[in-house]
């Protein structure tokens, strides 16, 4: 099967991509490589994966030929406000909306997962 993994240079995304590849699936890996985390760590996570540098808030994903999307991309620290809030909206809400709309248009299922601070002090 052929899958898209967004956020593929993150810790969880890279682990998922490696697991799917080991199972013989074909992958399209994407990540924006933002500097929220050290970019060299993200590049190390992505080592061995063909990760396309795509800003999902701007670029359209081609999903017509894939079997599913694992949407893990997002900006951590969603409770931030002030001058960084627009970036969180752009990298989380706008980017995710574009992924979901494209998947709906192409009839592709999406697994949407999140980690980080969205859960609060659980």
N, C-alpha and C positions, 0 to 999 in steps of 0.2 A: 504494500500500500504506500501511498505518497502523502506525506503530512507536511504542514507548515508549523514551525515552532517559532513563536515570537518571543523576544527576550532570551534568545538562545545563548547569549554571552554571559548571562547571569548564572549564579550558582545552580539554581533549580532547573532553569532552562537548559543549561549545558548538560546536566546530569540526565534529564529526560531525552535530549537529543542523542546523547551517546547510547542510552539504553535502546531507543528506537532503532538506531543504526545497527546496533549489535544484533537486533532481531531481524535484520534484513530489510527494513523499510527504507524507502527513498525519502530524503528530507530536503525541505527548503527552510534554511535557518536564517532568521533576521534579527537584528538588534540595532538600536540607535547609537550604542556606545557613548551614552552621556557620561559626564564627568562626576556624577553624584558619588559613584564609587571610583576608585583608581582605575583608569582605563587599562593599565597594564595587567591588573587582576582580571578584568573582563577578557582581555586578549588571551591570557593564560587559560581561563575557563574555556574559551572557544578554540583552543589549540586542537588541531585534528578535525575541526568542523569547518565546513565552507559557509561562513556566516556573512550574509549580505548586510551592509550598513545602510539601513533604511529608516527614515523618520516616518512612522506610521501616521502621524498627524498631517503629513503632506503627500506621501506617495501611496498609490493604490497597489494593493497586493493582487497578483494574478492568482485566482483561486479556482478557476474553471476546471483545471486538470488535477486537483488534489482531492483526497478522500476525507480530510479533516484538518482542523486547525487547533493547535494547543496554544491558546493566547495567554502568555505569561508576562508579556511586556508591560511595564508601568514604572512610573516614578515613585520611589519610596517616600515616606514621610508625608502622607497625604493630609495630615493635620496641620501642615504649615500654612501660615497666612502672610499677609504683607506683600512685599515686592516679589516673592517667589510663587505666589498663589497662581498667577496666570500660567506659569510653566507646568504646574501640577495639573491644572485643568486641561491644558493642551496635550500633555504627555499621557494622561490617564483617560479623561472623558472623551476628548476629541479623537485621539488615536483609537480608542476602543470602539467608539461609535462607527468609525470608518471601517474597522475590521468586521464588526457585526453586520453592517449594511452590505458590505461586499459579499460576505458569506451568505447572507439571506438571498441576495440577488443571484448568486451562483449555486444555491442549493447545497451548501457545504455546512456540515455540523461543526460547532465550535465547543471546545472544552475551555471554559474560562476559570482561571484559578488565580488566587492571590495569596500573598504572604506579607510579611512586614507589619507595619503599624496599623493596618486597617482594622485589626482585631482589638486594639487598645490594650489595657493592662489586664489581660485574661489570666 
